[in-house]
Amino acid sequence: MSLTFVTIVILVLGVVFVNGWTDAPNAIATVVSTRAMHPKKAVIMAAIFNFLGLFCMTMLNSKVASTIVNIVNFSSGTESQVALAAGLFAIVVWAVSAWYFGIPTSESHALIAGVTGAGISITGFSAINLSEWNKVLYGLVISSVIGALFGYLTITLVNFLFKNIERHKANKFFTGAQISSGAAMAFLHGAQDGQKFLGVFMLGTFLAKGQEIPATFNIPLYSIVLFSVVMGIGTSIGGYKIIKAVGMDMVKLDKHEGFAADTAAAICLLFSTIIGIPLSTTHTKTTAIMGVGAAKRMSNVNWIIVKEMILAWILTFPGCIIIGYLMSKLFMFIF
């Protein structure tokens, strides 16, 4: 086992930990902001369901991991392993910086961009596998357009079904319903994001063994358990800055609106996970919230916060590609 491969494993686990720490709070942002759950209880719930989502969905369907393995064509050898390690380091830098400023940037996009930048540093733009990268573009449409549309339609349906129900009775129902939808969001966050990191781990494994990247592969059970635990631990630390930005600052939500946003986002995530599209949970959850808020009235959305988030998302792809590229060149020079 080479030192480079050990470094890749440590960095992947570091990214998984940071993802649980900084990205997983998006799943529980609404359930906390509407006071359906206390923050500490919500974080514990998210940690448990992140674990279950990664473990259960990967055992049943690992198409998202397969997409990540094949998104960039790496040649075998130490140089590719060093480049991959550098790409992962770039992701950690980006994710921690976003957490520090309280910006819910997409770590899924950071992962894809960082690995892409690493691949470009070795063989140029020919390293990009366009057939797999198209899935990323599909994911952008689903998470942005479909997420907002589902949020709008879901809250419209909820309002119609409960229009004759007394407010206090509806709130009692939606307190429990929102906890369930928040748990579903955490479950699918683990399923989506956890598989992406397992994909990078498998890519590093193939490169370390000098193997050709296979079309299909089995993910070892020990790695699924390990990644699930690490993500759960990261989530248990929480990320109140992200919860505040997504669930409190952007749109003021009632319990039924929080339920609608979580449900809409969960449906998008489930569909994408089953067919192997790497979707940003941050994108999906945030746009679903925007759709819910806009259904009430457009002025209900804090568009200043939205603009800051969109700017962060726009910068993620070029920013992480460039950082991944430069880090790869630096790492190859040093090592």
N, C-alpha and C positions, 0 to 999 in steps of 0.2 A: 504494500500500500504506500503510494508516494506521498511526500509532504504536500505537494500541490493538491492532491485529491482530499487529504485531511483538511486542508485550508478551505476547499470548496464546501465540504460538509459543514464545517464550523460556520462559514458565512451563510450558507443556506438556512441553517438552524437559527442563526442570528436574524436573518430576514423574516423567518417565520415568527420568531419571538416579537420582533418589532411590528409585524403585521397584526398579531394578536393584541399588541399594546396600543397601536395607533389607528388601525383600520377597523378592527372588530367593534369598537364603540359606536360606529355608524349604525350597526344593527339594532342597538338598544337606545339610540338617541331619542326617538319619539316616545318610547315607553317610559323614559325618565322625564322628558320635558312635560308630558301630560300628567305626571305624578301617578301613573298607574302602578309604578314600582319605585321603591327607594333605590338610589344609585348603586349602593353596595350589593343589594339583592339582584339587581339587574345585571351587574357585572358578573356575579357568580353564575347566574343563569346563562349568560352569553358564553362564559368559559366552558360550561358543561356542554352546551349545544354546538359550540364550535368544534369541540372534541368529537361529538357524535356525528356531526355533519361530515367532517373529513374522513372519519373512520368508516362509517356506513356507506356513504356514496362512493368512496373509492373502491370498496370491496364489490360494489354492484356495477359501477360504471366509471372507467378511468379515461374517458375520451378527452377531457380537458387537459389532463397530464400529457396525453399523446400529442395533442396540438402543440403544446409548449416545447416538447422534445424536438419536434420537427420544424419549428418556426424559423430556425436559422441553421444553415448547413455548416457544421464545424468539421474540420479535418482532424484525424486522430493525431495524437502527439502532445508533448508537454506544453507547446506554445498555446494550443487551444485551451488546455486546462488552466493555464495562467490567465488567459484572456477572459475565460468564464468567471474565474475568481474575481478579477477586476470589475467585471460587469456587476457582480453581486455586491461588491463593496460600494459601487456607485449607487445602488438601490438603497443601501442602508443610510448613506449620507443624505440622499434625497428625502427618504421617509422621515428620518429624525428631524430634518430641517422643517419639513411641513408640519410635523407634530409641534415643534417649538413655537411656530407662528399660529398654531391652531387652524391650519388650512386642511380640509379633508381631501387632499390630493389622492389620486388613484395609485395604489401600490401595484395593482395588476398591470397598469400601463407602464409604470416605472420598471417593473420586472421585464416586461416584453421589450421595452426600449433599451434597457441596460444590456440585456443579452444580445439584442440586435447590434448595438454599438460595438460590443465585444467581437461579434462575428465579422463585422465590417472591417475592424482593425486588422484582421488577418488576410482575408481574401477579397475585400472590397464589397461593393453592393451586390455582387453575384452570390454572396452568402445568404441573402434573404430568400426564403422560400415563399414566393408570392401566393401560392395556393393556400398555405396556412395563414399567411398574413391577412388574406381576405376575410378570414374568420374574425380577426381582430376588428376589421372595419364593420363587419356585420354586428359585432358586439357593441360598437359605438352607436350604431343606429338603434339597436334594441334598448341599450341602457339610457340613451338620451331621449329619442323621440317616443319609442314605445313605453318607456318608463313613465314619462310625463302623461302620455295619453291614457295609460292604464290607471294612473293615479286619479286623473280627471274623471274617467268613467266609473271607477270603483266608488269614489265619494258621491258621485251623482246617484248611483244605484243605492248606496247606503242611505242617503237622504230620502230617497223615494220610499224605501221599504220601512223606514222608521219615522216617517213624517207625522203619524198619528199616535206615536208612543210618547208617554210622559217623559220629560227630560231626565228626572232622577232615576227612572227605571232603565232608560236607555244607557245612562252613564254607568249604572251598576253592571249591565250586560257588557258594555264595551271595555270596562276595566279588565274583566277576565279575558275578553276576546283579544284585547290588545296585548296582553301578556303572551297569549298563544301565538299571535302573529309576530311578536318580537322574538319569541323562541324559534319560530320558523325562519326568520331572517338570519338569526345567529347560526342555525343549522346549515343554511344554504351558503352563508359566508364561509363557513368551514369547508363545505363541499367544493366551492369554487376556488377560493384563494389557496386553500391547502393543497389542492391538486396541482395548481400551477407550480408551487414550490417543490412538490414531489417530482414533477416533470423535470425541473432543473437538476434535482438530485440524481434522477435516472440518467439525464444527459451527461452529468459529470462522471457517473459510474461507467457508462459506455466509453467515454473518452479515456478514462484512466486505464481501462482494460484493452484499449486499442481496437475496440469493436466497431463495426459498421452500425449505424443507427437503424434498428429494426423497425419494420412497419407496425408491428404489434409487440407488446412485451407485458410481462407480469411485474407488478410492483410488490416487493417483499413486504410481508406482514409487519416485520419489525420496524420498517421505516414508516409505515402508516401509523403505527402506535406511537412511535417516537415523535413524529411531526404533530400528531394530535395533542400529545401531552404538552409539547413546547408551545404550541399555539394557545392552548388553554391557560398555561401559566402566564403568557404574555397578556392575554385578555383579562386575567384576574387583577392585573395591575391597574387596568382601566385607562381611560383617556378623557377626562372631563372637559378638556378644551374642545375636543372634537364633538362631544355630545352637545355642548353649549352652542357651537357654531351651526351644526346641522339641525338640532332639535329645538333650539330656543331663539337664536338670532335671526335665522332665515325666514321662518314662518311661525306664527303663533298657532298652535294646534290644540283642538279639543280631543277628547279620547276617541270619538268615532272617526275623526280625521286622521289621527295617528294610526288607528286600525286600518283604515283605507290605504294609507301610504305604505305600511308594512306589507299588507296583503298584495298590493299591486307589484311591489318590488320583488316579493318572494315568488310570485308567479313567473316573472321574467327570468329570475335566477334559476328556477327549477327547469324551465324549458331549455335554457341555454346550456345548463350542465348536462342534461340528458343527450343533447346533440353535439356536445363538444366545443361550444363556442366560449372562449375565455372572456367573461363579462366582468366589468368593474362593479363591485358591490357598492362602492362609494357613488359612482355615477348613477346607478340604478335607484338607490335609495333617495339620493338628493333630488333627482328629477321627478321621482314619484311624489315627494313632498311638495315640489313646486307645482305639479299638476293638481294636487289636492288644494293647495292654497289658492291657485288661480281660479279653481271652480267656484270659490266663494266670492272673490273679487281680485282683480289683478293687483290692486294696491295692497292686498293682504300679504304679498310677498315682498321681502326686503331685497330689492334688486341690487342694492350696493353689495350685500353679502354674496348674492348670486354672481355678480360680475367678478368678484374676487376669486370665487371658486372656479368659474369658467376660465379665467386667466391662468390659474394654477394648472387646470387640466390641459389647456392649450400648450403650456410650457413643458408639461411632463414628457411628451414624446421627444421633441427635439432636445430638450435639456438632458434627459437621461441617455439618449443616444450619444450625445456629445461627451457627456461625463463618462459613460461606459467605454467609448472609443479612446478618450484621453487616458483614462485609468489603465486600460489594456496596454497601451503603448508604454506607459510608465512602468507597469508591473513587468512587462517583457524586457524592458531595459534593465530593471533592477535584478530580476531573477533569471 
